[in-house]
Amino acid sequence: MTSSEHCLPDLYEAGIVELQAALDAGRFTSVDLVTAYLARIEEVNLHGAELRAVLQVSPVALDAAAILDEERQRSGKRGMLHGIPVLLKAKGLGTTAGSHALYNSIVPDDAGVVKRLRNAGAIILGKANMSEFAHFRGPVPSGWSGLGGQCKSAYHPKSSPGGSSSGSGVAASVGLVTVTLGTETDGSITSPSANNNVVGIKPTVGLTSRAGAQDTVGPMTRSVQDAAIVLSVIAGEDPNDRRTLSQPRPVPDYSKALDVNALRGKRIGVPRSSIPSDTIDVQSILSAFDDSLRIMEILGATIVESANLPSAEEIKGLNRLQVLHVDFKIELNEYLAALKEVPTGVRTLADLIQFNIDHAELELPEGYSSQGILIDSEATNGRDEAYGKALARSLELGATRGIDAALKEYKLDALVLPARNTTTPAAIAGYPTYDGNIAYPAPGMPFGLSFIGTAFDEYALIGMAYAFEQKTKVRTSRRAIAEAIPKTQLKES
């Protein structure tokens, strides 16, 4: 390696701003960047540590990079994502949901957020592995899909990568790409972000388009700055998702929220009754969480203890599946019916269940054989009166008598919780959650902290999260295990 190459961005940690500065300076091209990422994927995805984070790489990524390089030379970059590689979650965005049943299926159009990424000049590098059907198939390990196999953590080969956006979290954690996207209903961005030492933002439902993606789409990156840049691009109205038409206008430039003093004067609530007492390693988790609260105080925040949600105990007893089963069946059937081509012929949830039975060696192997959630979803009869009442109760418990009630009663700017089995209140409210790393309990697995706010409060949460990140620098205090870190780096053009 030459001395000049020592000064090139280290792809394990490199972010958007650093890469853009080097691209603008002509030190390397987007073709070089894509080539390096593809080599890094080759090293550790199916070989070496066998992370199985990437389901498929795009055969046209290099061609897209060459076109964007030429455009940069001719007329300059479109914006901060010009020529930057992005890995998409395979649910709706690609689109197999990790299942052989949808292999080689053809979507009628790009998902709404993918259109925004392409328009911004991003390069779609490929699709990440995931918990099959967003972990809504049955009690199988997080990160497993029939097509992709078992995704592994880069921090400990026997620990869970979290899910369902497992591959997105793992790929971001060791620099297999600059940016990844995840999707979430309840914990599917937060969990793999916490488990893989990356930043994740689960936006307010209606901030990013769910058209072609079903769940709420959010960024998973190595820094708050990168997440803010990406969210500024993918947020916005989409006529194909009516929920987005009610969001505040215009979409903020979330990168302007990045302020190291953003926690000064803020009141941060700790709803301790929402922290499960039966979580694994609960004492080490609570110790690290309490340390993070003291850091926030140093940064000028007032910590309000026991700022509990009035509905906390009712949320613990809530059966969310009554709503989720119905929604899943309706939305999956609509999605499958709209596909331009499905070589397997799977066009309904009933077809999918039967396909799995007929191809059990691929989809129902030993240890991964449950599809009980699919079967229960198929048994539902649409959005009837019982569904309406269950949905209204979820919103009441999560928002009106939950997060909003606590924010109002204690005059809070945000809530904070350990990012371990604490996602349901924000999920049923449809409210935003930011997750970032705070510690590495035994056996060295990352562990996260969640900032939670009210609807469309992403700007404020990003500012507070950035202040905390810049003070603690936890991500860079421990790297993944050596065999999981690719060796390929950029070379000077």
N, C-alpha and C positions, 0 to 999 in steps of 0.2 A: 504494500500500500504506500502511495506517495504521500509526502507531507501535506499536499493540498487536499488529498482525499480524507486525511484525518480531520479536516475542518468541515467536511460535508455533514449534513444532518444525519444523526444516528437514527435509523429507521425504527429501532425499538421504542423510541420516545418522540420522534419528530412530529410536530404539529403543523397545522395549516399555514400559520403565519410564517414560520421558519422555512417551510417548503416553497411557499409562494415567493419569498424574497430570493431564494436561490434559483428558482425557475425564471424569475424576471431578470436576474443577473446573467442568465445563460450558463450557469455552472453545470446544469444537466437539463434534460428535457422530460416531458411527461412520459414519452416512450421509455426513457431510461428508468423512470420511477416505476412504471407498470412492470417493466422487465424485472426490476429488483424485487418487487413484491411477489411476482409470480414465482421467482426462484426461492424466496423465503417460504412461500406456501409449500412448494415442492419439498423443501428440506424437512418440515416438521408436521405436515398435515397427514399424509399417509405413510410417511417414512419417519425415521428417528423417533421422536416422542409420540408419534401417531395421535396428534391432538384431535383430528377429525372435526375441525372447526369450520372448514370450507366444504360446502356440498358440491359446488361447481364453479369453475372460472369461465368468464365470458370469452368466447372465441373471437370476439371483435374488439376486445379491450385495447389491444395494441393499435388497431386501425383507428379507433376513436381517439386515442392519445396522439397519433400522428396528425390527425385533422386539427385537433385543438392546439398542438404545437405550432402548426402552420398559421392558424388564426391568431395566436399570441404574437407571432412575428409580424404578421400583416397589420393587425389593428389593435393589438393589446388584449389583455384578459377581460373577460366578462365580469368577473368578480372574484371573491376569495376562494371559490370552489373550482375555478377554471383549471382543468388539467389535474384535479385531485381525485385519486381513486376512492371509491366507496363500495362497501360490501353490503348487500341487502339481505334481510332475513327472508327465508324461502317461503314464508306464508303470505300468499296473495301478491307478493312483490316479484314473483319469479317464474314458476309458482307451483310447487309440488307439496308444500307443507311437510316435506320430508317423507312422503309416502310413495311407494311404487305404483299405487293406484293412479297417481297423477303424473307419472313420468312421461315426459315429452308432450304434455298437454300445452295448448296454445291459448294464451289469454287474448281477449278481443282488443285490449288496449293496455298501455302502461298504467300502473297505479298512479293516483294523483300526485303523491310525493315524488315518485320517480320522474314524472314529467317536469316537476320543479327542479329536481337535481340536474336533469339533462339540460334544461334551459339555462341553468347557472353554469354550465360547462363541466360538470362533474363527470367522471368516467366510471361507469358501472363495471366494477372488476369481477363481480360474480355474486353467488348466493351463499349465505352462511348456513351451516347445519343448525338444527333446532330440535327441541322436544316435539315429536311428531304431533301435528295438529294442535300446536301450541299447548301441549301437555293436557289436552282435553280429549283424551282417548281412554285413559284408565290409569291406574296407579303403577306406572312404569318409571324407571329412573330418569331424572332430568337430563336432557341433552341427548337422548337416544331417538333416532329415527330409523325407519326401515331402510331408507336410501343411504343415509349418512353414517349409520352405526352409532357407537357411543362416543360422543364428544367428551374430551377430558380436560380437566383443569391444568393450566400451565404451572401452577404453584404446588400442586400435590397430585400425583397420578391416581390416587385412590379417593380423592375428595370430589364432591359434586361441583360441576361448573355452574350450577343454577340453571333456571329455565323460566320461560321457554326459549328466550333469545340467547341460547347457550353459545352457539358458534360465533355470534356477534361479539359477545363478551370476551371469549377466548382469543379470537382473531385480533381484537383491539389491544388486548393485554400484552401481546408480544410483538406487535408491529407487523402483522401480516397485511395491513392496509392502513390508510390514514384515518378513515371514518367508517363506522358501521352504523346501521340502523337496527332498531329492535321494535317490537310491537308488544303492547300490554293490555290485558284486561285487569288482572290482579297479580302483580309481582313479576311479570315476564320481562320487564326491563330492569326493575329494581334489584331482583335477586341475582341475575347474572352480572350486573354491574358490581354489586357488593362482593360477590364471590371471585371476581376476576380483576379487582383493583382498577376499575375504570369508572368514568363518570357516566351516569345515565340520567336522562330527563324523560319522565313520563308526562307528556303535556296534558293540559285540560282537554277533556273530550270535546272536540269541535275546533281545536286550534290547528291541528294538522288533519288532512283529508284521510278518511278511512276507505275511500272508494278504491276497490281492488285490494284492500288490505284487511278489512274487517275490524281488527283491533286498532287502538290508538298508536300512532307511529311516533317514535322519538329517537334522538341521537344517542349513540354510545361511543364515547371517545376517551382519549387519555387525559384530557384537560377540560376544565370548565370553559376556557376560551374557545376551544374547538366546538364544544357542544352548543355554545351560544351562537357561533357563526353558522352552524348547520341548521339550528332551529330557526334562525332568521330567514333561511332559504325555504325550508319545507313548510313553514306555517303559512296560513292564508286560506282564503275562500276557495271552494271548489263546488261548482253547481251539481256535481255528482254525489256530494255529501251535504245534505241540507243542514246538518248540525254546524258546519263551518260558516254558514251564512249569518249566524248570530254572534260571531266573535267581534271584539272591539276592532275598530279601524283607526289608522292603518296598522299593519303588523310592525311592531317595534324592531329596531336594530338592537337585538339582545346583546351584542358585543359592547354597546354603550353602558350596559349595566355593570360591567367589570370594574369594581371599585374596592380597593383594599380596605377602605374605611366603611364599607356598607353595613357592618354589624354595629357600628357605633350608634348608641341611642335606641337600638331595637329591643323590643320585648319578645323574648323567645320562650314559648311554653313547652313544658314537658308533661305530656299526658301519660303518666306512668301506669295507669290502670289499663292501657292498651298494649303494654309490653308483656308477652306471654311468660309465665313463670316456668314453663316446662321446656323452654328452648335449650338445645344442646349448648354446653359451655356458657350457661347464662351468667355465671359470676364473672368470668373473664370479659364477657361482652358488656355487662353493666359497668365494670371497672373502666374499660376503655371509653364507654359512652360518657361516664361521669367526668373523665379526663377531658373529653371534648367540650363538655359544658363549661369547664373552668377556662379553657382556651377562649371560648366565646366571650366570657366575662372579661378576660384580658383585652379582648378586641373591642370592648365597650358595650357589650350587650347586657341586658338585665335578664337573668334566668328566672322564670316563674315556675316553681315546682308544683306538681300535682294539678296542673292545668288540664284536668281530665275532661274527656268528652262525656256529656250527660248520657249519651246513648251507648257508652263503651260496653257495658255488660250485655245489652241487647244485641249489639253487633256480634259479640262472641257466640251467641246462640242463633244467629241468622243463618237460614238455609239459602245460600245464594244460588244453588243449582236450579231452583224452581224457575228463575229467570234465565240463567245461562243455558240450560238445556233447550228451552224454547228458541232463544235467539240463535243458538248454534245451528239447529236444524233448519230454520228458515233461511238464515244467511248463507249457510253452506249449500243448500239446495239451489238458491238463486245464483250463487257463484258458479257451481258446477254446470247449471243449465246454460249459463252465458259463455262458457268456454267455446272457442272456435273449433277446437279439436281435442278429443280425449281418446288416445289410442286404446286404452283399456275398456272404454265404454262406460265408465263410472260417471253417472249423471245425477245421482241422488245419494243421500246419506244411506239409504237402504242398500244401494248398489255398493257403496264403500264397505259396509259391514260384511256383505257377502264376498266381496273381493278379498278381504282380509282372511275370511274363513277358507276360501278356495286357494289362497296363496299363503298358508300359515307358515311355511318355511321361511318366507321373506318378511311377513308382517306380524306374525304371532309366535316368534321363537321362544324357547324356554327362558323364563325370566322377564319376558316382554309381551306376554300373551293376553293381557287384559284389554278389552275394548268395551268395558261396561258403561263408560260415559257415553260412547256413541250409541249403544243400545238404548240407554235411558232417554237420550235426546230424541231418538227415532220414535219413541213411544208417546211423545208430546203431541198436543193437538192445536198448536197455534197460540196466538196472543189473545187469550180469552180473558174473562173478568178476573179470574184468579191470578193470571199473569200480571194484569194491570195493577192489582192490589199489591202484589209482591214487589213490583218495580217501584211503586210509590213509597212503600215502606222502606226499601233500600235507600232511596234518595233522602227520605226523611231522617233515617238513622245516620247516614253518612254525612249529609250536608246540614240540613236545618237544625237537627238536634245533636249533630256531631261536630264536625270541624268548624262550621260557622258559629255555632253556639259557644264553643270554647274560645275562639278568636275574639268574639264580642264580649263575653263575660270577663275575660282576663285582660282585655285591651292589648291583644297580641299582634305582632307582625308576622309570626310564623310559628309552627309547631316543629319539634324535632323528636325523632325516635330512632332507636337502633334499626338498621335495615335487615331485620331478621324476623319474618312472620308478623310484620306490622303493617302490611300494605292495604288491608281490606277497607279501612275507613275512607281513604282517598279513592280507592277503586270504586266503591259503591256510590260515592259522591260525584265521580267523574272529575276529580280535582287533581292539580299537578303535584308531582313529587320529584325532587332532585335527590340523587344518591351519589355519594362519593366515599372514598376509603378513609378509615380512621385508625385501624390497627391490624395486627396479624396474630390472633390467638393461636395456640397450638392446634394443629401441626404446621403453623406458618401460613394458613389460608387467610386471604384478605377478609376484612369485615367492614361493613359500611355504616354510614349515617344518612338518614333521610331528613330533608327539609320539606315541609308540607304547608301548602297555602290554600287560599280560596280560589274560586274560578278565575282563570286568566291572570294569575299572580306570578307567572314565570319570571318576569323582569326582576321583581324584588327578590325572588328565591335565588336566581342566578347571581345577583350581586352579593347576597349573604354567603352563598356557597363559595364564590370566588375569594372573598375575604378569608374564609376559613381555610381554603385550599392553599392560598399563598402563605399563610402563617404556618401551616403544619407540614406541607410538602411530603405527605405520607407516601404517595405513590412511588416516589423515587428512593424511598428509604430501604426498599427490598425488591429485588428482581425475581422473576420466575426462576424455576429450576433450570440449570444449565442446559440440559438436553432439550428443553422446550424452546430455547431462544435460537432463532436462525442466525447464521453467521453472515449471510449475504448482505452487503451494503452497497450504497451508491458509489459510482466512479465518476470522476470528472469528465465532462464531455470534451 
